[in-house]
């Protein structure tokens, strides 16, 4: 299965969280429509069918993620 380049994932994840804050503050249809587009892009990029699974998969593929845990912070 082809997956998106890891450089694409941080932007999608950041955009998803930014839109989720906007969606919680104001249920505008344009925000909701863009959020659905980002959700779909995350699912396609990670090979998942659910946005929550996509976020978890993206987190594991982000630069600095630990190999044996779900940490997204680089070890020092």
LUMLO-602273 format. One record per residue (C-alpha): residue number from 1; chain; x, y, z. Coordinates in steps of 0.5 Angstrom, whole numbers, plus 500, padded with zeros to 3 digits. Example, Ala and Ser with C-alpha at 12.3 -4.5 7.8 and 13.67 -1.06 7.14 Angstrom:
BEGIN
<atom n="1" chain="A" u="525" v="491" w="516"/>
<atom n="2" chain="A" u="527" v="498" w="514"/>
END
This chain:
BEGIN
<atom n="1" chain="A" u="500" v="500" w="500"/>
<atom n="2" chain="A" u="503" v="507" w="498"/>
<atom n="3" chain="A" u="503" v="512" w="504"/>
<atom n="4" chain="A" u="504" v="520" w="504"/>
<atom n="5" chain="A" u="511" v="522" w="505"/>
<atom n="6" chain="A" u="512" v="524" w="512"/>
<atom n="7" chain="A" u="513" v="531" w="510"/>
<atom n="8" chain="A" u="506" v="532" w="508"/>
<atom n="9" chain="A" u="503" v="529" w="515"/>
<atom n="10" chain="A" u="505" v="535" w="520"/>
<atom n="11" chain="A" u="501" v="540" w="515"/>
<atom n="12" chain="A" u="495" v="535" w="515"/>
<atom n="13" chain="A" u="495" v="534" w="522"/>
<atom n="14" chain="A" u="496" v="541" w="524"/>
<atom n="15" chain="A" u="490" v="543" w="519"/>
<atom n="16" chain="A" u="485" v="538" w="522"/>
<atom n="17" chain="A" u="486" v="541" w="529"/>
<atom n="18" chain="A" u="486" v="548" w="527"/>
<atom n="19" chain="A" u="479" v="547" w="523"/>
<atom n="20" chain="A" u="477" v="543" w="529"/>
<atom n="21" chain="A" u="478" v="549" w="534"/>
<atom n="22" chain="A" u="474" v="553" w="529"/>
<atom n="23" chain="A" u="468" v="548" w="528"/>
<atom n="24" chain="A" u="467" v="548" w="535"/>
<atom n="25" chain="A" u="467" v="555" w="536"/>
<atom n="26" chain="A" u="463" v="557" w="530"/>
<atom n="27" chain="A" u="459" v="551" w="526"/>
<atom n="28" chain="A" u="460" v="555" w="519"/>
<atom n="29" chain="A" u="459" v="550" w="513"/>
<atom n="30" chain="A" u="465" v="552" w="510"/>
<atom n="31" chain="A" u="469" v="550" w="516"/>
<atom n="32" chain="A" u="466" v="544" w="516"/>
<atom n="33" chain="A" u="467" v="542" w="509"/>
<atom n="34" chain="A" u="474" v="544" w="509"/>
<atom n="35" chain="A" u="475" v="539" w="515"/>
<atom n="36" chain="A" u="471" v="534" w="511"/>
<atom n="37" chain="A" u="476" v="535" w="506"/>
<atom n="38" chain="A" u="482" v="535" w="511"/>
<atom n="39" chain="A" u="479" v="528" w="514"/>
<atom n="40" chain="A" u="479" v="525" w="507"/>
<atom n="41" chain="A" u="486" v="527" w="506"/>
<atom n="42" chain="A" u="489" v="524" w="512"/>
<atom n="43" chain="A" u="485" v="518" w="511"/>
<atom n="44" chain="A" u="488" v="517" w="504"/>
<atom n="45" chain="A" u="495" v="519" w="506"/>
<atom n="46" chain="A" u="495" v="514" w="512"/>
<atom n="47" chain="A" u="491" v="508" w="509"/>
<atom n="48" chain="A" u="485" v="508" w="514"/>
<atom n="49" chain="A" u="478" v="509" w="513"/>
<atom n="50" chain="A" u="477" v="513" w="520"/>
<atom n="51" chain="A" u="479" v="520" w="522"/>
<atom n="52" chain="A" u="481" v="518" w="529"/>
<atom n="53" chain="A" u="485" v="512" w="526"/>
<atom n="54" chain="A" u="488" v="517" w="521"/>
<atom n="55" chain="A" u="491" v="521" w="526"/>
<atom n="56" chain="A" u="494" v="516" w="530"/>
<atom n="57" chain="A" u="497" v="513" w="524"/>
<atom n="58" chain="A" u="500" v="520" w="522"/>
<atom n="59" chain="A" u="502" v="521" w="529"/>
<atom n="60" chain="A" u="506" v="514" w="528"/>
<atom n="61" chain="A" u="509" v="517" w="522"/>
<atom n="62" chain="A" u="511" v="524" w="524"/>
<atom n="63" chain="A" u="519" v="525" w="524"/>
<atom n="64" chain="A" u="521" v="524" w="532"/>
<atom n="65" chain="A" u="516" v="519" w="533"/>
<atom n="66" chain="A" u="519" v="513" w="537"/>
<atom n="67" chain="A" u="519" v="506" w="534"/>
<atom n="68" chain="A" u="516" v="503" w="540"/>
<atom n="69" chain="A" u="512" v="508" w="543"/>
<atom n="70" chain="A" u="507" v="513" w="541"/>
<atom n="71" chain="A" u="511" v="519" w="543"/>
<atom n="72" chain="A" u="512" v="525" w="538"/>
<atom n="73" chain="A" u="517" v="528" w="541"/>
<atom n="74" chain="A" u="524" v="527" w="539"/>
<atom n="75" chain="A" u="529" v="524" w="545"/>
<atom n="76" chain="A" u="535" v="529" w="547"/>
END
